[in-house]
Structures are given as C-alpha cells and as structure tokens.
Amino acid sequence: ESVTLEDFEKATDRIIGGLESNKIMSEEEKSIVAHHEAGHAVAGWFLEHADPLLKVTIIPRTSGALGYAQYLPKEVFLRTEEQIMHIVKMALAGRAAEEVFFGRVTTGASDDLRRVTQLVYSTIQVYGMNSRVGQLAFPKDPNEMPGDKPYSDATS
C-alpha cells in the first residue's frame, strides 16, 4: 500500500476544515453555500491581486464550516492598499453572491466578516493607510483595558 495524491488532499482538507460532518443540509442551504463559495471564486478570478484559488468545497466540516474556498497565498511580503482591498473584495464576494441570487444574506459569512474586519482595521491601525487619520499607527496593546484607545473620539 502507498500514499497517493488523493490521501494528501484528504489530509489537507481535514487539517484546514476538520473532519467531514454528517450535517444534514436542505437543498436550499446547499444552494446558498454553493453560490456563496462560487462568489469567492468568481471574484478572485477577476481581481488582479487576489490570491489564486486552489479549491472550493461545499462539504460540511466539523469545524462548523459548511464549505470553504482554499487559496494558494502569493509569496508577497509587501502589499499596497489596492492589493489589500482586492483581498477584501474577494472575501466579501460570497456574501454579495447570496444577496444577488437569493435577495438576502445568511450567517454563512461570519468568518469572512471577521477576517475582513481584521484586515481593514490593520490597514488603518497598523499600516497607516487612511487619508483621514494620516500616516499614524495605533497597534493593539494586549495590556490595554477594553474601551481604552490611543486616539481621541474626534479622530475615530
């Protein structure tokens, strides 16, 4: 017996998404998840600076994911604001596809929204990529109390 490429692919899926789940999804849920993941894929195809898509799956996983898009990250150490916004657009394209095809959005984009929020905050707080705030950085301090911030309400 030998290890095949299919074994590596299954192991990668298991590490990224968890074990396959026995969740029973309705046909409508399957369709929403498929359109959501297709939204990521289509947007990534047309966005110059988005990471290339490696795989899309709509197999539910024990991690809670009902599907996911796997990308092959570019080996880039510096990104421009435009490049970051392409990543943001691709991440939000799943939710946009839900709105376009079903006229409503679901909770399926929660991880996408978390990642986008973190990325957009970083462009302002860490990278100084905001014309209103200017070239200042406000990195997070793990010791600060909730509600503390190193800037005024007028700045925010």
C-alpha positions, 0 to 999 in steps of 0.5 A: 500500500502507498500514499497517493495524491488523493490521501494528501488532499484528504489530509489537507482538507481535514487539517484546514476544515476538520473532519467531514460532518454528517450535517444534514443540509436542505437543498436550499442551504446547499444552494446558498453555500454553493453560490456563496463559495462560487462568489469567492471564486468568481471574484478572485478570478477577476481581481488582479491581486487576489490570491489564486484559488486552489479549491472550493468545497461545499462539504460540511466540516466539523469545524462548523464550516459548511464549505470553504474556498482554499487559496494558494497565498502569493509569496508577497511580503509587501502589499499596497492598499489596492492589493489589500482591498482586492483581498477584501473584495474577494472575501466579501464576494460570497456574501454579495453572491447570496444577496444577488441570487437569493435577495438576502444574506445568511450567517454563512459569512461570519468568518469572512466578516471577521477576517475582513474586519481584521484586515481593514482595521490593520490597514488603518491601525497598523499600516497607516493607510487612511487619508483621514487619520494620516500616516499614524499607527495605533497597534493593539496593546494586549495590556490595554483595558477594553474601551481604552484607545490611543486616539481621541473620539474626534479622530475615530 
